[in-house]
Amino acid sequence: MKTNHAKETKRLVTVPVLRKTLAAMIPFYRRIASDPAYAAAWSRGVRRADLDMLQRLLRQVGLSERRYASLSTNGIGYFVDFNAPKPIMLYSNATTVRPGTAQFYFNTKVHRAIAKAILPFYREIVVNRPFACIVVRAIRSGNRGLLDRVVRSIVATPRLRSVAIESSGFRLGFKYAASPFRFDNLTFGGAP
């Protein structure tokens, strides 16, 4: 039963949903990558699970509460959810420490490095529809090998340790020397 649900979920993502979600997140990641003070404030907000602070910081990059459906944090990461057509309902972008490995920990230096690493990949999906189609085809067909090749063709850092298909999206696993913990950057969705 679990396998069937996983297979169904893989089929949900569409090119417009993926591109819209990543386009909304690019200004945020650009600011994280380029502004150490902003990135440090964001990390404090995540560690403190301070949603008011995180919402204020998102507004600074043009992501008002009207543009996203919800924002959440668990002290080790954050999740920004966007409305999507049925059957997905919500499509999310997140960066988080692997669950079960830490509490109230979020490393600014690692977050900035991840932002720098993923920005070219996100931009390519947003500006290059044929490239986005390949990414979506890999996700929908469950072709992890294709997704891995496509991601690594743009995300050039050796700190990218894994590429996985998950919940109608992808999970990029990063490990940096600045942190004892592994971080994931995810884009995912699915029917509730």
N, C-alpha and C positions, 0 to 999 in steps of 0.2 A: 504494500500500500504506500509506504513512504517513497519508494522508487517511482511509482506512477505519478505521485504528486510532484516530485522533483522534475520528472520529464515534462509534465504539464507546465510547470512554472518556467522552464527554459524557453518555452514557446511564446511567452507573453511579450517580451520586449520588442519594441518597434524602433525603427531608426528615428522618427520624430521625437519619441519619448526620451531616448538616450541623448540625442543632441540638445534638446531643450534643457534637460537636467544639467548636463555638463556646461552648457553656455551660461546658465545661471550661476554656477559655482566658480567659473574662471576668474571673475574679479576678486573673489574671496581668496583663492589660492595665490593669485598674483600679489595681493597685498600681504599675505602671510610670507611669501618668498622674498618680498622686497623691503618690508618694514619690520625690523626687529622689535620695536616697541609694541606695535600692533600684535605681532605674533606672541610676545610675552604676555600681553593682556589677555589674549585668547586662551592661552594655556592656563593662566590663573583662573579664568572663568570655568574652564573644563574641570580642573582639579577641585574647585569649590562647588561644582555643579550649580553655578550661578546663571540661570537662564536669562535673567534680566540683563546681565552684563553681556552675554553672548548675543542677545537680540540687538542691543545697542551697537555692538561691533559689526554685526551683519548689516545693519542699516547704513553704516559708514561706507559699505561697498555696494550699496544699491539693492540689497536684499531685505526689503521690508516684509513685515508679517503678511502683507497682501500677496507677495510673490511666492511664498512657500507655505505649505500646509501645516507643518509643525517642525519644531526643533527640540531635540532632547540631548541629554548628556547623562553619563553614568559615573563621572569622575575619572574615567580612563579614556574617554573619547566622546565624539559628538556625532549626531545623525540629523541631517537636514532632509526633510521629506517634501516632495512636490506632488501635487495632484496629477493624476494620469487617467486616461480613459479606461473604461472597463475592458478587460477584467483585472487589470493591474491595480487600479485605484490609487496607490501611492508608489512613487519611485524615489529612492533615497540615495544620498551620497553621504559617506562617513569616513572618518579616520579614527582609528581606535587601537589601543593596546589589545592584544589577544585576551579575551575574557578568561578569568580564572588565574591570571598571572600576576596581577597587581591591583592595588586599590588607590584611588586618588593620586594617580601618577599620570603625567602627560608632559613629555619632553619637548620644549620649544625648538631646540636645535634640530631634533629629528623631524618634527613637524615641518619646519622650514625646508629641510632637505627633501622630504617627500613632496612638498608642494612644487619645488623646483623640478623634480624628476617627472611628475605627472603632467605638469602644464603643457608641454609639447604634445603629449598624447591626447589630452582633452581638447586642445586647440585643433589638432588634426581631425578629430571626430566631428567637431563643430563646423569647420570650414570645408571639409572634403567629404561630400556625401558618399562617393564610392568607397572610401576608406571606412566610413561609419557602417555602410552596408556589409562589409566584410566582417567587422567586429560583431554586428548583430547576427549575421549568418553563423559565425562560430558559436556564439552563445546559444542561439536557438537550436542548432544541430547538436550541441554538446561536444563540439570539436575543440577540446582543450589545447591540443597541439597547435592548431591554427591560431587560436587566440594567443597562445604563448609567443608564437613567432611574430604576430602582428604587434603585440605590446612591446616586445623586446626590440623590434625594428625602430621604435621611437624612444622608449624609456631605456636609456643607455647605461644607467648606473649598475655596477656589479652588486649594489646593495639590494636590488630587487631579487628576492630569493624565491618567490613563487608566484605563479599566475594560475588562478582557478576560476571556474565558472560556478556561480552560486546564485540561487534565487533570481533567475532571469537577469543576471548581471555578472559582474566580475569582482574578484578579490585579489588585490595585489599585495603580497607580503614583503615587507622591507625589514632589514636588520642592519642597524648602524652601530658603530663602536661607541657612540655617545650614550647609548642606553643598553641596559641588560635585557630589555624586553623587545619583542618583535611587534611591529606596528602593521596594521592592515589599512589600506585605502580601498573602500568598497563602493560600488554602485550596484543597487539591487532593488528588486520590487517583487510584487506578487499579489495574488488575490488574497484578501483577508480570510 
